[in-house]
Amino acid sequence: MAAPAPQPRKDLSMEGLLSKVRGAFDNVPDIRQAGSVKFTMSDTLSSALAVFSLKYSSLLQFDTEVRADAGTVQHNLRTLFGVAQAPSDSQMRDILDPVDPSALRPAFRALHSALQRGNVLKKFAWNDDKILLSMDGTGLFASSKIRCKHCCVKKRKSGDEFYHQLLAAAIVHPQLKRALPLDFEPITLRDGNTKNDCERNAGKRLLNSIKQQYPDRKFVVLEDALAANGPHIQELLRHKMDFIIGAKPGSSAALFEEVAERLNRSECIESAPDDLNEKGLSCGFRFTNDIGLNGTHPDLRVNFIEYWEFDKKGK
């Protein structure tokens, strides 16, 4: 007789995880007067989460389908997301616009606590139980006509462009297709400031948040070449985080020049075998350790590795 199939843990099911998120939403501060509240903060945030989870293209499409299909859509909202009454698209904006994004961080922590208790995070362990944490910026909104008080501004020949961005951090693993979002930091015009916010400043705030919330996790931060600068790497070291950061010759010229000099002095290890690998590619690498980051921060020592691949046509 075959052994029974293992049953999935209820608290790690879609319903269980959404329930934990909703519990965090219950504690998000609501500045509205109690007597004027028609849609609860939990219902509104859960409806917004449903917009993304159910892959609606816009708030308006979500609102239209909720009103047009009182059966299936509202049943899913009620049973899966716990929404008793969903606000319209304009009501959702009015309710959520004043909410401080940092108030949503407990929802992320609730999910990660459940995943940690369920040993899911062990699947993401890499190189001596470290966790790869990918950090990158993304655009959320841009318009030449619509703006709010938190919009950053780009000066263009055609006129000003108003935009919001976000710096996101997600746990990844080279052998797993799924990523686990961990934390985020908005890149917007902050209260009292007249200068645009930027990814570098947001990175400093984000690292502080991650360290405060997950002080015992051993992260290896993965970032693109924008992060290859002294102040940011010093922040990573201050938080005792390892890192793998991309670098480009144009923005890290001194670093690549030093690598070239070491190569000429045979102080840089290099290997470029003639044989093709299993993918039919020729590959090679070079590396050197304990090298100054740049002319401004020569005392900030890093390790350097460069890897390349060529196909049969030499591309």
N, C-alpha and C positions, 0 to 999 in steps of 0.2 A: 504494500500500500504506500502510495507516494506521500511524502511529508506535506502537510498543509502549507500553502503559500503564506509567507510572512505578511501580516496585516500592517498597513502604514499607520504610523502614530497619528492619533487624532489631532494633537496640538501642532503637528507639522503639515497637516492637510491645508488646502486652500481656505476652507472655512475656519480652521483653527488659527491660522496666521492672520487672516483678516479680522478675526475677533480680537486678537491682541492689538492690532493697529487701532481698531475702533476704541478699545479701552484707553489707549494713549490719547486719541482724539477727544475723549470725554474730559480730559484735563487741560485742553488748550484754552487759554484765557479768551473770554468773550467780552468786548467792551460795550456791547449793546445793552440798552436798558431792558431788564427782564420782561417788562410789560409789552414791549414791542417785538419780542422774538416769536416769529411764526415757524421758522426752520431752525432747528438746533444746530449748534456748531458741529456736533458729531455727524448729523445727517448731511450737512453741507460738505464737510471734508470727505466723508465717505462717498458722496456723489461725485466729487471731483476725482477721487481715486478711481471710481468706476469708469469715468471718461477715458482714463489712460489704460486701465486694465482691460476694458472691453473694446479698446482701439477705435473710439469715435474720432472722427477727423476734426471736430470742433465742439465747443460747448453748445452751439446752436443745433447741431445735428443731434446731440444727446437730448437736449430739451425737446426737440421736435418728436423724436421717437418715444420718449417717455410719455408725452401727451397723446400721441397717436396710438400707441400700443399699451393700453392699460393692463394687459394680461402678462405676456412673457417678460417684457423689460422690467416692469414694476415688481413682478414676482422675483426675478433675479436680484434686483436691488434690495428687496426686503429679506430674502432668505440667505443670500450670499454676503451682502455688504451691510445688512442690518439697518437699511434706510427705511424709516417709516414714511417720510414725505420728502421728495426731492425738490429743491428750489429750481426756478427757471435759470437760464443762462445769465441774465442780467442780475438777478438776485444773488446768484452764486458769486459773481464778481464783487458786488457791493459788500457781501458778508466777508469774503476772504481777502480782499485787498488790504484791509488794515491789520491782518494777522502777521505777526513777526515770524519770518520763516524759521527762526531758531526754535520756535515753539513746537515744530514738527519733529525735532530730533529724538524725543522720547519714543516716537513710533518706530524709528529705525533701531533704536536700542532694544525695544521690546522684541522685534523680529530677530535680532542677532543673539539676544539672550536665549530665545527659544531654539535657534539653530545650534548654539553652543551646547545647551543641555541635551539636544538630540544628536550630538556628535557629528553634525553635518560639517562643521568647520574643520574637522580633522581631514576631510577629503581635500581641503584646500591647502593643507600644510605642504611646505616646500623647503628643502634644504635645511634640515635640522629644525623642523617645526616652526619655521618662519612663514609669514603670510605676505604674499605679493599684493601690494596696494597700488592700483593704477589711478593716477590723478591727472585730470585734463579739463580744460575749459570748453564750454559749448555755448553757442548763441541760443537765446530763448525768444527774443523779440527784436524787431528792427522796423522802423517806420520813419518816413519823412514828414508825416502829418500828425500822427498820434503820439502823445507823450504824457508822462506823469512826473511827479516831483522827484522820483527815484531814477529816472532815465539818465544814463550817460549820453554824451553828445559827441558825434564825429563831424568834423568840418569837411564838407565835400564841395566840389565845384558847383554841383547842382543845388546845394543848400545843406542845412543841418540834417543829420540822421540821428534819431533817438533809438537807444537800444538797451537791452538787459542781457547779461550773460550769467553763467553759473560755473563755478569750479566744483567738479564732482570727484568723489573718491569711491572706488569699487574694488572689492576683493576679487582677484582673478587667479587662474592657474593654467599653465600651458597645455594641460591635457584635458581640461574641462571647457565645454562650450559656454556654460552659464557663468555670469558674473553676479556678485552680491553687492549691491549698492550699500555703502557704509555711512557716508556723511556728505555734506555739501556746504557750499558757501556762496551766497549771491555776490555778483559783481555788479553793483548798482551805485548810483550816487547816494551817499549816506547823509543822514540828517546833519545839517550844519556845514557840509562841505561844498565847495564850489568847483573843485577839480574832480575829474573822472576817477573812479575807482579802477583798479587794474588787477590782472591775474596774480601779480607778485604780492600785492597787499592781501588779496583774498587767500593766497596760499599760506601766508603767515597766520591768518585767523583760523584757517581750516586745520592746520597742523596743531594749533593750540587746542582746538575743539576735540580733535581725535585723541590727543594725548590725555586730555582730561576725562574723556568718556571711556577710553580703553587703555588704561595705563600699563597693563601687564602684557599686552600683545606685542609680539616681536614682528614689526613690519619691515618689509623691504619696499620702499616707495619707487614706483616706476613713473618717469615723466619724460616729456619731449625736451627739445633743445632750449626752449624758453626758460627752463628751470636751471640751465647750466650757468648759474651766476653765483658769486660768492655769498651775498646775503642770504639767499634761499638755502644753499647747502649748509651754511652755518646754522640756520634754523633747524634743519634736519638733524645735524649733529647735536644741537642743544637738546633735542627731544630723544636722542639716542636711537635714531632710526637709520637703518642702512638704506642705500639707494642705488638704483641703476638709471642713469639719466642720459638721454641722447645728446650728442654734440655735433655741431656742424663747423666745417673749416671757416666759413664766413664769420660766424659769431664767436668762435673759440679759436681764433687764428694762432694765438701764442701757444696754446695746448698742442695743436697739430704741428707747429714748427718745432717744438721741443721733441715731439715724437719722431719727426723726420731726422733731427740731429742725432737722436739716440740710435735710430736705424743705421745711419751712416757710421756711427761709432760701434756698431754691433752690440749695442746695449738694449736692443729691443728684440724680443723673440718673435719670429715670423715663420709661418708654415703655409705653403701653397702646393699641395700634392697634385701631380698630373692626372691621377685617376679620377674618374667621375664618381659621384656618390650615387646612392640608390635612386635618386630622382633624375639622374642624368645631368647633374650640374657639377661644374668644377668650383671648388670653394677654397677659401684661404682665410687666414687671420693673422693678426699681430697683436701683441700686448706688451705693456710695460707698467711697472708699479711705482708708486711714490713719486708722482710728478705734480708740479705746481699747476693749479687750475688755470691761472692767467697772470698777466703782468701786475694786475691790481691786487691779487691775492696769491702771491707766490708761496706763502706759508700754508695755504690750504691745500693739502696733498691728497691726490686722488689716484685711483688705478684706471688705466686706459685699455680698452680692447676694441679692435676694429675687425669686422667680419664682412666678407664679400662672397657673392655667388655670380657665376656666369653660365648662361645656357650654351647649347651647342653652337649657336650663331654668334656667340661672343657678347651677348647683351647682358 
